[in-house]
Amino acid sequence: MKCEKCGKENKKNASFCKFCGENLLNPEEPLTLSFMLKSLFVIYVLIFTFYVAYLALEKPFQDFAYGIATKY
Ligand SMILES: [Zn+2]
């Protein structure tokens, strides 16, 4: 199994990382700092992607919405 702290490979049933001493038995804390940073990064990338897509598609989308609005 891979060490959460240093990323090095340890034996499958190892209790502690032999490289950095990290406890490998309970690495699944849901709200660690790295987990939160990863989540924030993913959210930021998603928002940025949608923002860029919005900027790129704003004009054609407005034309499209205008076309629908005037159709009915
Ligand atoms: Zn380690």
N, CA, C, O and the ligand as a Tripos MOL2 file, in Angstrom:
@<TRIPOS>MOLECULE
protein
  289   287    73     0     0
PROTEIN
NO_CHARGES

@<TRIPOS>ATOM
      1 N           0.8240   -1.2030    0.0000 N.3       1 MET1
      2 CA          0.0000    0.0000    0.0000 C.3       1 MET1
      3 C           0.8590    1.2530    0.0000 C.2       1 MET1
      4 O           2.0030    1.2400    0.4540 O.2       1 MET1
      5 N           0.3020    2.3130   -0.5050 N.am      2 LYS2
      6 CA          1.0650    3.5440   -0.6600 C.3       2 LYS2
      7 C           0.9120    4.4250    0.5770 C.2       2 LYS2
      8 O          -0.1820    4.5730    1.1210 O.2       2 LYS2
      9 N           2.0140    4.9980    1.0020 N.am      3 CYS3
     10 CA          1.9900    5.9030    2.1510 C.3       3 CYS3
     11 C           1.2970    7.2040    1.7570 C.2       3 CYS3
     12 O           1.5930    7.7890    0.7160 O.2       3 CYS3
     13 N           0.3640    7.6500    2.6140 N.am      4 GLU4
     14 CA         -0.3750    8.8930    2.3280 C.3       4 GLU4
     15 C           0.5380   10.1130    2.4370 C.2       4 GLU4
     16 O           0.3230   11.1290    1.7760 O.2       4 GLU4
     17 N           1.5580    9.9910    3.2820 N.am      5 LYS5
     18 CA          2.3740   11.1620    3.6000 C.3       5 LYS5
     19 C           3.4910   11.3660    2.5820 C.2       5 LYS5
     20 O           3.6620   12.4630    2.0500 O.2       5 LYS5
     21 N           4.2630   10.2850    2.3110 N.am      6 CYS6
     22 CA          5.4290   10.4540    1.4410 C.3       6 CYS6
     23 C           5.2210    9.8060    0.0830 C.2       6 CYS6
     24 O           6.0240   10.0250   -0.8230 O.2       6 CYS6
     25 N           4.1510    9.0030   -0.0900 N.am      7 GLY7
     26 CA          3.8280    8.4400   -1.4010 C.3       7 GLY7
     27 C           4.6320    7.2210   -1.7700 C.2       7 GLY7
     28 O           4.5170    6.7280   -2.8920 O.2       7 GLY7
     29 N           5.4470    6.7160   -0.8560 N.am      8 LYS8
     30 CA          6.2610    5.5480   -1.1800 C.3       8 LYS8
     31 C           5.5010    4.2660   -0.8850 C.2       8 LYS8
     32 O           4.5810    4.2390   -0.0670 O.2       8 LYS8
     33 N           5.9110    3.1940   -1.5760 N.am      9 GLU9
     34 CA          5.2080    1.9230   -1.4770 C.3       9 GLU9
     35 C           5.7030    1.1370   -0.2690 C.2       9 GLU9
     36 O           6.9070    1.0140   -0.0430 O.2       9 GLU9
     37 N           4.7520    0.6060    0.5090 N.am     10 ASN10
     38 CA          5.0830   -0.2390    1.6560 C.3      10 ASN10
     39 C           4.4080   -1.5870    1.4900 C.2      10 ASN10
     40 O           3.5890   -1.7830    0.5920 O.2      10 ASN10
     41 N           4.7660   -2.5180    2.3730 N.am     11 LYS11
     42 CA          4.1130   -3.8260    2.3500 C.3      11 LYS11
     43 C           2.6220   -3.6700    2.6140 C.2      11 LYS11
     44 O           2.1890   -2.7400    3.2930 O.2      11 LYS11
     45 N           1.8480   -4.5960    2.0650 N.am     12 LYS12
     46 CA          0.3910   -4.4950    2.1160 C.3      12 LYS12
     47 C          -0.1360   -4.4160    3.5420 C.2      12 LYS12
     48 O          -1.0780   -3.6730    3.8150 O.2      12 LYS12
     49 N           0.4680   -5.1820    4.4550 N.am     13 ASN13
     50 CA         -0.0500   -5.2150    5.8220 C.3      13 ASN13
     51 C           0.8310   -4.4320    6.7880 C.2      13 ASN13
     52 O           0.8000   -4.6820    7.9930 O.2      13 ASN13
     53 N           1.6080   -3.4980    6.2780 N.am     14 ALA14
     54 CA          2.4840   -2.7100    7.1500 C.3      14 ALA14
     55 C           1.6480   -1.7460    7.9770 C.2      14 ALA14
     56 O           0.6810   -1.1600    7.4890 O.2      14 ALA14
     57 N           2.0380   -1.5920    9.2400 N.am     15 SER15
     58 CA          1.3110   -0.6710   10.1220 C.3      15 SER15
     59 C           1.8450    0.7450    9.9970 C.2      15 SER15
     60 O           1.1000    1.7200   10.0990 O.2      15 SER15
     61 N           3.1450    0.8380    9.7740 N.am     16 PHE16
     62 CA          3.7640    2.1550    9.6760 C.3      16 PHE16
     63 C           4.6300    2.2230    8.4290 C.2      16 PHE16
     64 O           5.2230    1.2230    8.0230 O.2      16 PHE16
     65 N           4.7020    3.3830    7.8310 N.am     17 CYS17
     66 CA          5.5650    3.5860    6.6750 C.3      17 CYS17
     67 C           7.0180    3.4210    7.0920 C.2      17 CYS17
     68 O           7.4610    4.0280    8.0670 O.2      17 CYS17
     69 N           7.7610    2.6000    6.3540 N.am     18 LYS18
     70 CA          9.1580    2.3860    6.7360 C.3      18 LYS18
     71 C          10.0470    3.5360    6.2790 C.2      18 LYS18
     72 O          11.2270    3.5840    6.6280 O.2      18 LYS18
     73 N           9.4950    4.4570    5.5090 N.am     19 PHE19
     74 CA         10.2930    5.5870    5.0310 C.3      19 PHE19
     75 C          10.1310    6.8150    5.9210 C.2      19 PHE19
     76 O          11.1140    7.4860    6.2370 O.2      19 PHE19
     77 N           8.8960    7.1140    6.3280 N.am     20 CYS20
     78 CA          8.6830    8.3330    7.1120 C.3      20 CYS20
     79 C           8.0110    8.0590    8.4520 C.2      20 CYS20
     80 O           7.8900    8.9750    9.2650 O.2      20 CYS20
     81 N           7.5630    6.8100    8.7140 N.am     21 GLY21
     82 CA          6.9790    6.4790   10.0010 C.3      21 GLY21
     83 C           5.5090    6.8070   10.1300 C.2      21 GLY21
     84 O           4.9500    6.6900   11.2200 O.2      21 GLY21
     85 N           4.8620    7.2170    9.0430 N.am     22 GLU22
     86 CA          3.4400    7.5400    9.0680 C.3      22 GLU22
     87 C           2.6170    6.3020    9.4060 C.2      22 GLU22
     88 O           2.9130    5.2050    8.9330 O.2      22 GLU22
     89 N           1.5830    6.4820   10.2270 N.am     23 ASN23
     90 CA          0.6730    5.3930   10.5500 C.3      23 ASN23
     91 C          -0.1710    5.0670    9.3230 C.2      23 ASN23
     92 O          -0.8880    5.9240    8.8060 O.2      23 ASN23
     93 N          -0.0790    3.8090    8.8590 N.am     24 LEU24
     94 CA         -0.7900    3.4290    7.6360 C.3      24 LEU24
     95 C          -2.1280    2.7740    7.9250 C.2      24 LEU24
     96 O          -2.8810    2.4730    6.9990 O.2      24 LEU24
     97 N          -2.4420    2.5450    9.2100 N.am     25 LEU25
     98 CA         -3.6540    1.7910    9.5310 C.3      25 LEU25
     99 C          -4.9050    2.6430    9.4440 C.2      25 LEU25
    100 O          -5.9650    2.1320    9.0830 O.2      25 LEU25
    101 N          -4.8160    3.9290    9.7630 N.am     26 ASN26
    102 CA         -6.0040    4.7720    9.6760 C.3      26 ASN26
    103 C          -5.7010    6.0520    8.9020 C.2      26 ASN26
    104 O          -5.7330    7.1450    9.4670 O.2      26 ASN26
    105 N          -5.4130    5.9190    7.6260 N.am     27 PRO27
    106 CA         -5.1070    7.1090    6.8450 C.3      27 PRO27
    107 C          -6.3490    7.8130    6.3140 C.2      27 PRO27
    108 O          -6.2440    8.8770    5.7040 O.2      27 PRO27
    109 N          -7.5330    7.2250    6.5400 N.am     28 GLU28
    110 CA         -8.7480    7.7640    5.9240 C.3      28 GLU28
    111 C          -9.4460    8.7810    6.7970 C.2      28 GLU28
    112 O         -10.6310    8.6310    7.0950 O.2      28 GLU28
    113 N          -8.7360    9.8130    7.2130 N.am     29 GLU29
    114 CA         -9.4150   10.9190    7.8700 C.3      29 GLU29
    115 C         -10.0500   11.7820    6.7920 C.2      29 GLU29
    116 O          -9.3570   12.2620    5.8950 O.2      29 GLU29
    117 N         -11.3730   11.9860    6.8710 N.am     30 PRO30
    118 CA        -12.0560   12.6500    5.7580 C.3      30 PRO30
    119 C         -11.6760   14.1090    5.5650 C.2      30 PRO30
    120 O         -11.7360   14.6190    4.4460 O.2      30 PRO30
    121 N         -11.2880   14.7860    6.6360 N.am     31 LEU31
    122 CA        -11.0730   16.2290    6.4970 C.3      31 LEU31
    123 C          -9.6370   16.6340    6.8110 C.2      31 LEU31
    124 O          -9.3900   17.5410    7.6070 O.2      31 LEU31
    125 N          -8.7010   15.9460    6.1720 N.am     32 THR32
    126 CA         -7.3210   16.3800    6.3440 C.3      32 THR32
    127 C          -7.0820   17.6200    5.4980 C.2      32 THR32
    128 O          -7.8640   17.9400    4.6030 O.2      32 THR32
    129 N          -6.0060   18.2990    5.7920 N.am     33 LEU33
    130 CA         -5.7050   19.5400    5.0800 C.3      33 LEU33
    131 C          -5.4800   19.2670    3.5970 C.2      33 LEU33
    132 O          -5.9550   20.0180    2.7450 O.2      33 LEU33
    133 N          -4.7510   18.1880    3.2870 N.am     34 SER34
    134 CA         -4.4640   17.9040    1.8790 C.3      34 SER34
    135 C          -5.7500   17.5620    1.1400 C.2      34 SER34
    136 O          -5.9200   17.9260   -0.0230 O.2      34 SER34
    137 N          -6.6700   16.8500    1.8320 N.am     35 PHE35
    138 CA         -7.9550   16.5240    1.1980 C.3      35 PHE35
    139 C          -8.7280   17.7980    0.8960 C.2      35 PHE35
    140 O          -9.2990   17.9450   -0.1850 O.2      35 PHE35
    141 N          -8.7450   18.7300    1.8680 N.am     36 MET36
    142 CA         -9.4630   19.9820    1.6510 C.3      36 MET36
    143 C          -8.8250   20.7920    0.5300 C.2      36 MET36
    144 O          -9.5220   21.3860   -0.2930 O.2      36 MET36
    145 N          -7.4940   20.8110    0.5030 N.am     37 LEU37
    146 CA         -6.8100   21.5530   -0.5530 C.3      37 LEU37
    147 C          -7.1060   20.9460   -1.9130 C.2      37 LEU37
    148 O          -7.3230   21.6640   -2.8890 O.2      37 LEU37
    149 N          -7.1140   19.6080   -1.9720 N.am     38 LYS38
    150 CA         -7.4350   18.9310   -3.2380 C.3      38 LYS38
    151 C          -8.8550   19.2740   -3.6710 C.2      38 LYS38
    152 O          -9.0980   19.5610   -4.8430 O.2      38 LYS38
    153 N          -9.7920   19.2440   -2.7260 N.am     39 SER39
    154 CA        -11.1770   19.5620   -3.0580 C.3      39 SER39
    155 C         -11.2920   20.9960   -3.5450 C.2      39 SER39
    156 O         -11.9610   21.2660   -4.5420 O.2      39 SER39
    157 N         -10.6380   21.9200   -2.8410 N.am     40 LEU40
    158 CA        -10.6900   23.3210   -3.2550 C.3      40 LEU40
    159 C         -10.0930   23.4890   -4.6430 C.2      40 LEU40
    160 O         -10.6100   24.2500   -5.4610 O.2      40 LEU40
    161 N          -9.0010   22.7770   -4.9050 N.am     41 PHE41
    162 CA         -8.3590   22.8780   -6.2080 C.3      41 PHE41
    163 C          -9.2910   22.3720   -7.2950 C.2      41 PHE41
    164 O          -9.4170   22.9960   -8.3480 O.2      41 PHE41
    165 N          -9.9510   21.2340   -7.0420 N.am     42 VAL42
    166 CA        -10.8830   20.6880   -8.0250 C.3      42 VAL42
    167 C         -12.0270   21.6640   -8.2780 C.2      42 VAL42
    168 O         -12.4110   21.8990   -9.4240 O.2      42 VAL42
    169 N         -12.5700   22.2350   -7.1930 N.am     43 ILE43
    170 CA        -13.6700   23.1910   -7.3470 C.3      43 ILE43
    171 C         -13.2070   24.4080   -8.1370 C.2      43 ILE43
    172 O         -13.9180   24.9060   -9.0100 O.2      43 ILE43
    173 N         -11.9810   24.8870   -7.8120 N.am     44 TYR44
    174 CA        -11.4480   26.0500   -8.5030 C.3      44 TYR44
    175 C         -11.2860   25.7550   -9.9980 C.2      44 TYR44
    176 O         -11.6490   26.5740  -10.8420 O.2      44 TYR44
    177 N         -10.7360   24.5780  -10.3140 N.am     45 VAL45
    178 CA        -10.5410   24.2100  -11.7220 C.3      45 VAL45
    179 C         -11.8820   24.1260  -12.4350 C.2      45 VAL45
    180 O         -12.0100   24.5680  -13.5770 O.2      45 VAL45
    181 N         -12.9010   23.5500  -11.7540 N.am     46 LEU46
    182 CA        -14.2320   23.4470  -12.3580 C.3      46 LEU46
    183 C         -14.8070   24.8310  -12.6420 C.2      46 LEU46
    184 O         -15.3170   25.0880  -13.7330 O.2      46 LEU46
    185 N         -14.7200   25.7270  -11.6440 N.am     47 ILE47
    186 CA        -15.2640   27.0720  -11.8290 C.3      47 ILE47
    187 C         -14.5320   27.7840  -12.9590 C.2      47 ILE47
    188 O         -15.1530   28.4290  -13.8030 O.2      47 ILE47
    189 N         -13.2010   27.6610  -12.9690 N.am     48 PHE48
    190 CA        -12.4070   28.3130  -13.9950 C.3      48 PHE48
    191 C         -12.7820   27.7630  -15.3750 C.2      48 PHE48
    192 O         -12.9220   28.5250  -16.3320 O.2      48 PHE48
    193 N         -12.9430   26.4390  -15.4750 N.am     49 THR49
    194 CA        -13.3040   25.8230  -16.7480 C.3      49 THR49
    195 C         -14.6560   26.3370  -17.2320 C.2      49 THR49
    196 O         -14.8170   26.6780  -18.4030 O.2      49 THR49
    197 N         -15.6280   26.3900  -16.3160 N.am     50 PHE50
    198 CA        -16.9550   26.8740  -16.7030 C.3      50 PHE50
    199 C         -16.9090   28.3460  -17.0860 C.2      50 PHE50
    200 O         -17.6090   28.7870  -17.9980 O.2      50 PHE50
    201 N         -16.0600   29.1120  -16.3660 N.am     51 TYR51
    202 CA        -15.9580   30.5280  -16.6690 C.3      51 TYR51
    203 C         -15.3730   30.7390  -18.0670 C.2      51 TYR51
    204 O         -15.8690   31.5590  -18.8400 O.2      51 TYR51
    205 N         -14.3100   29.9890  -18.3800 N.am     52 VAL52
    206 CA        -13.6940   30.1010  -19.7080 C.3      52 VAL52
    207 C         -14.6910   29.6550  -20.7740 C.2      52 VAL52
    208 O         -14.8110   30.2840  -21.8250 O.2      52 VAL52
    209 N         -15.4050   28.5610  -20.4930 N.am     53 ALA53
    210 CA        -16.4000   28.0750  -21.4480 C.3      53 ALA53
    211 C         -17.5040   29.1090  -21.6310 C.2      53 ALA53
    212 O         -17.9960   29.3160  -22.7400 O.2      53 ALA53
    213 N         -17.8870   29.7570  -20.5270 N.am     54 TYR54
    214 CA        -18.9250   30.7870  -20.5990 C.3      54 TYR54
    215 C         -18.4580   31.9590  -21.4580 C.2      54 TYR54
    216 O         -19.2030   32.4730  -22.2930 O.2      54 TYR54
    217 N         -17.1910   32.3750  -21.2330 N.am     55 LEU55
    218 CA        -16.6620   33.4870  -22.0330 C.3      55 LEU55
    219 C         -16.6180   33.1070  -23.5110 C.2      55 LEU55
    220 O         -16.9280   33.9250  -24.3770 O.2      55 LEU55
    221 N         -16.2350   31.8770  -23.7930 N.am     56 ALA56
    222 CA        -16.1010   31.4390  -25.1830 C.3      56 ALA56
    223 C         -17.4640   31.2800  -25.8400 C.2      56 ALA56
    224 O         -17.6160   31.5130  -27.0390 O.2      56 ALA56
    225 N         -18.4600   30.8800  -25.0430 N.am     57 LEU57
    226 CA        -19.7650   30.5470  -25.6240 C.3      57 LEU57
    227 C         -20.8150   31.6200  -25.3840 C.2      57 LEU57
    228 O         -21.9810   31.4400  -25.7350 O.2      57 LEU57
    229 N         -20.4080   32.7310  -24.7880 N.am     58 GLU58
    230 CA        -21.4000   33.7240  -24.3890 C.3      58 GLU58
    231 C         -22.2070   34.2150  -25.5930 C.2      58 GLU58
    232 O         -23.4370   34.1990  -25.5660 O.2      58 GLU58
    233 N         -21.5170   34.6490  -26.6380 N.am     59 LYS59
    234 CA        -22.2060   35.2130  -27.7920 C.3      59 LYS59
    235 C         -23.0970   34.1830  -28.4950 C.2      59 LYS59
    236 O         -24.2840   34.4410  -28.6990 O.2      59 LYS59
    237 N         -22.5430   33.0110  -28.8720 N.am     60 PRO60
    238 CA        -23.4220   32.0250  -29.5180 C.3      60 PRO60
    239 C         -24.5680   31.5900  -28.6220 C.2      60 PRO60
    240 O         -25.6660   31.3140  -29.1050 O.2      60 PRO60
    241 N         -24.3130   31.5250  -27.2760 N.am     61 PHE61
    242 CA        -25.3950   31.1210  -26.3840 C.3      61 PHE61
    243 C         -26.4780   32.1840  -26.3310 C.2      61 PHE61
    244 O         -27.6660   31.8620  -26.2990 O.2      61 PHE61
    245 N         -26.0790   33.4390  -26.3210 N.am     62 GLN62
    246 CA        -27.0690   34.5170  -26.3090 C.3      62 GLN62
    247 C         -27.9040   34.4910  -27.5880 C.2      62 GLN62
    248 O         -29.1200   34.6840  -27.5610 O.2      62 GLN62
    249 N         -27.2230   34.2490  -28.7050 N.am     63 ASP63
    250 CA        -27.9620   34.1340  -29.9670 C.3      63 ASP63
    251 C         -28.9440   32.9710  -29.8980 C.2      63 ASP63
    252 O         -30.0880   33.0640  -30.3450 O.2      63 ASP63
    253 N         -28.4510   31.8580  -29.3130 N.am     64 PHE64
    254 CA        -29.2880   30.6600  -29.1880 C.3      64 PHE64
    255 C         -30.4810   30.9320  -28.2950 C.2      64 PHE64
    256 O         -31.6140   30.5850  -28.6310 O.2      64 PHE64
    257 N         -30.2120   31.5800  -27.1130 N.am     65 ALA65
    258 CA        -31.3010   31.8820  -26.1800 C.3      65 ALA65
    259 C         -32.2750   32.8710  -26.8030 C.2      65 ALA65
    260 O         -33.4880   32.7430  -26.6330 O.2      65 ALA65
    261 N         -31.7540   33.8510  -27.5190 N.am     66 TYR66
    262 CA        -32.5840   34.8430  -28.1670 C.3      66 TYR66
    263 C         -33.4860   34.1530  -29.2200 C.2      66 TYR66
    264 O         -34.6640   34.4740  -29.3760 O.2      66 TYR66
    265 N         -32.8680   33.1960  -29.9240 N.am     67 GLY67
    266 CA        -33.6210   32.4470  -30.9310 C.3      67 GLY67
    267 C         -34.7700   31.6820  -30.3000 C.2      67 GLY67
    268 O         -35.8690   31.6490  -30.8520 O.2      67 GLY67
    269 N         -34.5270   31.0630  -29.1440 N.am     68 ILE68
    270 CA        -35.5890   30.3280  -28.4610 C.3      68 ILE68
    271 C         -36.6540   31.2890  -27.9460 C.2      68 ILE68
    272 O         -37.8520   31.0350  -28.0700 O.2      68 ILE68
    273 N         -36.1900   32.4170  -27.3580 N.am     69 ALA69
    274 CA        -37.1090   33.3730  -26.7510 C.3      69 ALA69
    275 C         -38.0480   33.9750  -27.7830 C.2      69 ALA69
    276 O         -39.2170   34.2280  -27.4920 O.2      69 ALA69
    277 N         -37.5480   34.2020  -28.9720 N.am     70 THR70
    278 CA        -38.3720   34.8430  -29.9860 C.3      70 THR70
    279 C         -39.1950   33.8330  -30.7750 C.2      70 THR70
    280 O         -40.0800   34.1970  -31.5500 O.2      70 THR70
    281 N         -38.8790   32.5340  -30.5580 N.am     71 LYS71
    282 CA        -39.5570   31.5060  -31.3380 C.3      71 LYS71
    283 C         -40.9890   31.3230  -30.8540 C.2      71 LYS71
    284 O         -41.9010   31.0670  -31.6400 O.2      71 LYS71
    285 N         -41.1680   31.4620  -29.5180 N.am     72 TYR72
    286 CA        -42.4930   31.2160  -28.9580 C.3      72 TYR72
    287 C         -43.2200   32.5000  -28.5870 C.2      72 TYR72
    288 O         -44.3510   32.4510  -28.1020 O.2      72 TYR72
    289 ZN          5.7470    7.4880    4.2500 Zn       73 ZN73
@<TRIPOS>BOND
     1     1     2 1
     2     2     3 1
     3     3     4 2
     4     3     5 am
     5     5     6 1
     6     6     7 1
     7     7     8 2
     8     7     9 am
     9     9    10 1
    10    10    11 1
    11    11    12 2
    12    11    13 am
    13    13    14 1
    14    14    15 1
    15    15    16 2
    16    15    17 am
    17    17    18 1
    18    18    19 1
    19    19    20 2
    20    19    21 am
    21    21    22 1
    22    22    23 1
    23    23    24 2
    24    23    25 am
    25    25    26 1
    26    26    27 1
    27    27    28 2
    28    27    29 am
    29    29    30 1
    30    30    31 1
    31    31    32 2
    32    31    33 am
    33    33    34 1
    34    34    35 1
    35    35    36 2
    36    35    37 am
    37    37    38 1
    38    38    39 1
    39    39    40 2
    40    39    41 am
    41    41    42 1
    42    42    43 1
    43    43    44 2
    44    43    45 am
    45    45    46 1
    46    46    47 1
    47    47    48 2
    48    47    49 am
    49    49    50 1
    50    50    51 1
    51    51    52 2
    52    51    53 am
    53    53    54 1
    54    54    55 1
    55    55    56 2
    56    55    57 am
    57    57    58 1
    58    58    59 1
    59    59    60 2
    60    59    61 am
    61    61    62 1
    62    62    63 1
    63    63    64 2
    64    63    65 am
    65    65    66 1
    66    66    67 1
    67    67    68 2
    68    67    69 am
    69    69    70 1
    70    70    71 1
    71    71    72 2
    72    71    73 am
    73    73    74 1
    74    74    75 1
    75    75    76 2
    76    75    77 am
    77    77    78 1
    78    78    79 1
    79    79    80 2
    80    79    81 am
    81    81    82 1
    82    82    83 1
    83    83    84 2
    84    83    85 am
    85    85    86 1
    86    86    87 1
    87    87    88 2
    88    87    89 am
    89    89    90 1
    90    90    91 1
    91    91    92 2
    92    91    93 am
    93    93    94 1
    94    94    95 1
    95    95    96 2
    96    95    97 am
    97    97    98 1
    98    98    99 1
    99    99   100 2
   100    99   101 am
   101   101   102 1
   102   102   103 1
   103   103   104 2
   104   103   105 am
   105   105   106 1
   106   106   107 1
   107   107   108 2
   108   107   109 am
   109   109   110 1
   110   110   111 1
   111   111   112 2
   112   111   113 am
   113   113   114 1
   114   114   115 1
   115   115   116 2
   116   115   117 am
   117   117   118 1
   118   118   119 1
   119   119   120 2
   120   119   121 am
   121   121   122 1
   122   122   123 1
   123   123   124 2
   124   123   125 am
   125   125   126 1
   126   126   127 1
   127   127   128 2
   128   127   129 am
   129   129   130 1
   130   130   131 1
   131   131   132 2
   132   131   133 am
   133   133   134 1
   134   134   135 1
   135   135   136 2
   136   135   137 am
   137   137   138 1
   138   138   139 1
   139   139   140 2
   140   139   141 am
   141   141   142 1
   142   142   143 1
   143   143   144 2
   144   143   145 am
   145   145   146 1
   146   146   147 1
   147   147   148 2
   148   147   149 am
   149   149   150 1
   150   150   151 1
   151   151   152 2
   152   151   153 am
   153   153   154 1
   154   154   155 1
   155   155   156 2
   156   155   157 am
   157   157   158 1
   158   158   159 1
   159   159   160 2
   160   159   161 am
   161   161   162 1
   162   162   163 1
   163   163   164 2
   164   163   165 am
   165   165   166 1
   166   166   167 1
   167   167   168 2
   168   167   169 am
   169   169   170 1
   170   170   171 1
   171   171   172 2
   172   171   173 am
   173   173   174 1
   174   174   175 1
   175   175   176 2
   176   175   177 am
   177   177   178 1
   178   178   179 1
   179   179   180 2
   180   179   181 am
   181   181   182 1
   182   182   183 1
   183   183   184 2
   184   183   185 am
   185   185   186 1
   186   186   187 1
   187   187   188 2
   188   187   189 am
   189   189   190 1
   190   190   191 1
   191   191   192 2
   192   191   193 am
   193   193   194 1
   194   194   195 1
   195   195   196 2
   196   195   197 am
   197   197   198 1
   198   198   199 1
   199   199   200 2
   200   199   201 am
   201   201   202 1
   202   202   203 1
   203   203   204 2
   204   203   205 am
   205   205   206 1
   206   206   207 1
   207   207   208 2
   208   207   209 am
   209   209   210 1
   210   210   211 1
   211   211   212 2
   212   211   213 am
   213   213   214 1
   214   214   215 1
   215   215   216 2
   216   215   217 am
   217   217   218 1
   218   218   219 1
   219   219   220 2
   220   219   221 am
   221   221   222 1
   222   222   223 1
   223   223   224 2
   224   223   225 am
   225   225   226 1
   226   226   227 1
   227   227   228 2
   228   227   229 am
   229   229   230 1
   230   230   231 1
   231   231   232 2
   232   231   233 am
   233   233   234 1
   234   234   235 1
   235   235   236 2
   236   235   237 am
   237   237   238 1
   238   238   239 1
   239   239   240 2
   240   239   241 am
   241   241   242 1
   242   242   243 1
   243   243   244 2
   244   243   245 am
   245   245   246 1
   246   246   247 1
   247   247   248 2
   248   247   249 am
   249   249   250 1
   250   250   251 1
   251   251   252 2
   252   251   253 am
   253   253   254 1
   254   254   255 1
   255   255   256 2
   256   255   257 am
   257   257   258 1
   258   258   259 1
   259   259   260 2
   260   259   261 am
   261   261   262 1
   262   262   263 1
   263   263   264 2
   264   263   265 am
   265   265   266 1
   266   266   267 1
   267   267   268 2
   268   267   269 am
   269   269   270 1
   270   270   271 1
   271   271   272 2
   272   271   273 am
   273   273   274 1
   274   274   275 1
   275   275   276 2
   276   275   277 am
   277   277   278 1
   278   278   279 1
   279   279   280 2
   280   279   281 am
   281   281   282 1
   282   282   283 1
   283   283   284 2
   284   283   285 am
   285   285   286 1
   286   286   287 1
   287   287   288 2
@<TRIPOS>SUBSTRUCTURE
     1 MET1         2 RESIDUE 1 A MET
     2 LYS2         6 RESIDUE 1 A LYS
     3 CYS3        10 RESIDUE 1 A CYS
     4 GLU4        14 RESIDUE 1 A GLU
     5 LYS5        18 RESIDUE 1 A LYS
     6 CYS6        22 RESIDUE 1 A CYS
     7 GLY7        26 RESIDUE 1 A GLY
     8 LYS8        30 RESIDUE 1 A LYS
     9 GLU9        34 RESIDUE 1 A GLU
    10 ASN10       38 RESIDUE 1 A ASN
    11 LYS11       42 RESIDUE 1 A LYS
    12 LYS12       46 RESIDUE 1 A LYS
    13 ASN13       50 RESIDUE 1 A ASN
    14 ALA14       54 RESIDUE 1 A ALA
    15 SER15       58 RESIDUE 1 A SER
    16 PHE16       62 RESIDUE 1 A PHE
    17 CYS17       66 RESIDUE 1 A CYS
    18 LYS18       70 RESIDUE 1 A LYS
    19 PHE19       74 RESIDUE 1 A PHE
    20 CYS20       78 RESIDUE 1 A CYS
    21 GLY21       82 RESIDUE 1 A GLY
    22 GLU22       86 RESIDUE 1 A GLU
    23 ASN23       90 RESIDUE 1 A ASN
    24 LEU24       94 RESIDUE 1 A LEU
    25 LEU25       98 RESIDUE 1 A LEU
    26 ASN26      102 RESIDUE 1 A ASN
    27 PRO27      106 RESIDUE 1 A PRO
    28 GLU28      110 RESIDUE 1 A GLU
    29 GLU29      114 RESIDUE 1 A GLU
    30 PRO30      118 RESIDUE 1 A PRO
    31 LEU31      122 RESIDUE 1 A LEU
    32 THR32      126 RESIDUE 1 A THR
    33 LEU33      130 RESIDUE 1 A LEU
    34 SER34      134 RESIDUE 1 A SER
    35 PHE35      138 RESIDUE 1 A PHE
    36 MET36      142 RESIDUE 1 A MET
    37 LEU37      146 RESIDUE 1 A LEU
    38 LYS38      150 RESIDUE 1 A LYS
    39 SER39      154 RESIDUE 1 A SER
    40 LEU40      158 RESIDUE 1 A LEU
    41 PHE41      162 RESIDUE 1 A PHE
    42 VAL42      166 RESIDUE 1 A VAL
    43 ILE43      170 RESIDUE 1 A ILE
    44 TYR44      174 RESIDUE 1 A TYR
    45 VAL45      178 RESIDUE 1 A VAL
    46 LEU46      182 RESIDUE 1 A LEU
    47 ILE47      186 RESIDUE 1 A ILE
    48 PHE48      190 RESIDUE 1 A PHE
    49 THR49      194 RESIDUE 1 A THR
    50 PHE50      198 RESIDUE 1 A PHE
    51 TYR51      202 RESIDUE 1 A TYR
    52 VAL52      206 RESIDUE 1 A VAL
    53 ALA53      210 RESIDUE 1 A ALA
    54 TYR54      214 RESIDUE 1 A TYR
    55 LEU55      218 RESIDUE 1 A LEU
    56 ALA56      222 RESIDUE 1 A ALA
    57 LEU57      226 RESIDUE 1 A LEU
    58 GLU58      230 RESIDUE 1 A GLU
    59 LYS59      234 RESIDUE 1 A LYS
    60 PRO60      238 RESIDUE 1 A PRO
    61 PHE61      242 RESIDUE 1 A PHE
    62 GLN62      246 RESIDUE 1 A GLN
    63 ASP63      250 RESIDUE 1 A ASP
    64 PHE64      254 RESIDUE 1 A PHE
    65 ALA65      258 RESIDUE 1 A ALA
    66 TYR66      262 RESIDUE 1 A TYR
    67 GLY67      266 RESIDUE 1 A GLY
    68 ILE68      270 RESIDUE 1 A ILE
    69 ALA69      274 RESIDUE 1 A ALA
    70 THR70      278 RESIDUE 1 A THR
    71 LYS71      282 RESIDUE 1 A LYS
    72 TYR72      286 RESIDUE 1 A TYR
    73 ZN73       289 GROUP 0 **** ****
